[in-house]
Amino acid sequence: MTIDALLTRYSVGPKYLAEPGPDDAQLALMAQAALRAPDHAELVPYRFKVVRGDAKAQMAELFASAARAAGKGEEGAALDAERALKPPVTVAVVARIDLGHPQVPAHEQWAAVGGAIAQFMTAAHALGFGGKMLSGAKVRNPVIAAAFCGPGETLLGWIALGTPAKRPSGPARKPAVAEVMEDWHSPCKP
């Protein structure tokens, strides 16, 4: 992966994704890239759960059912189901943070999760796929979360993956480097 893969990556939402999606070998490469993110050797506080084929229809029904339960009606249920079916491949991102780990505090584990997601998505881009991390109210729905998570796990969202049908119109504003990087000067005087 080159620096170009990092500097040219942009998010592509599900409505701009088309077939083909990544195959097993390409998904494995994305997972290998995620495993190279800063971690603490054997501690891997995340899981990627691939949703494709028949499982997409099951996820769509789960989303529709949750929409109905939230009072969105049949129109809202149909829209949520349609959104679930749109990307060729969806990958649920689940965190497994060990709050009692003797050497690695929770904030470092969360940083490892964020790094893994970034590496996964950058690898997808380098392989020619587009994608976007999606979250929102669905991750807080206990029925949806229970469908993706085991005990002690937290659902963070889903990565929608596929071939970019077109680049979204109007790039999102990106801050200038000076807005995110500055020299630190100690406020302490010796």
Secondary structure, 3 states (H helix, E strand, C coil): CCHHHHHHCCCCCHHHEECCCCCHHHHHHHHHHHHCCCCECCECCEEEEEECCHHHHHHHHHHHHHHHHCCCHHHHHHHHHHHHHCCCEEEEEEECCCCCCCCCCHHHHHHHHHHHHHHHHHHHHHCCCEEEEECCHHHHCHHHHHHHCCCCCEEEEEEEEEEECCCCCCCCCCCCHHHHCCCCCCCCCC
